[in-house]
């Protein structure tokens, strides 16, 4: 009796389940592509921002992890160093 009722219910909702699963599968696929594209865009934007940090090309940069910059050690190799007023290109320091 219960199996017959279950069979009737499944037969009744079957035409609605297939389109619903189709829409859900494509929805998940679109969300996945959107998420990956968003991550790539954010990573690219962040990399462009990090490449603006001039410390590695500065004459005061020591390449020592203890003291990266003797002039402004608190902002060395960070985004705050992008507009560093003490930036001096390599070879531009008066010795």
N, C-alpha and C positions, 0 to 999 in steps of 0.2 A: 504494500500500500504506500509506504513512504517513498520507496524507489520510483514508483509510478508517478507520484506527485513531483518528485525532484526532476524526473525526466520531462514532465510537462513544463515545469518552470524553466528549465534549461533551454528547451525548444522555443519557449516564448521570448526569452531575452537574447537568444543567439544573434538575431539580426542587428541588435544594438551593440553587442560586445565587440564584434569585428571592427566596425568603424571607430569605436571608442579606443580600442587598442592601437589602431592605425594612427589616430590623432595623437595619442599619448607617446607613441614611439617617435614620431616626427618631432613632437614638442621637445622631448628629451634630447634628440639629435641636434635641434636648433639651439637649445640651451648649452649643450656641450661645445658647439662651434663658437657660440657667442662668448663663452667663458674663456676658451683658448685664445680667441682673437683679442679679447680684452686684456688678458695676461701678457700677450706679445706686445700690444700697444703700450701698456704701462711699463713694461721692462725696457722697451726702446726709448720711451720718454725719460725714464730714470737714468739710463746709460748716457743719453745725450747730456743730461744735467751733470752727471758725475765727470764727464769728459771736459767740462768747463773749469774744473778745479786746476789752477795753474801751478800748484806746489812743486810738482816733479820737474818743471822747467825753470824754477826760481834759483837764483844764485845762492840764496840763504838756506836752501833745503839740504839737510845733512845726510839723508838716507840712513839714519840711525834711528831705530825704533824707540830708543830712550828719549831722545830730543830731536824731533823731526825738523823743527824750525826754532832757532834761537831768538828770533824777533817776535813771533806770535805763536808760541807753542800750543796754546789752547784751541786755536782754530786750524792748525795745520792738517791738511788732507781731509777737511770737512767741507760741507757746502758753504759754510761761513767764509771760507777762504776764496770764494769765487771773485769777489771784488776787493781783495786784499790791497790796502794802500801801500804796503811795503814790498809788493811784488817787484822783483828785479830780474829780468831775463838772464839766463846763464851767459856769462861774458860781459854783462852790462855793469857789474859792480866795480867801483873804483878801488883798486888795490893799493 
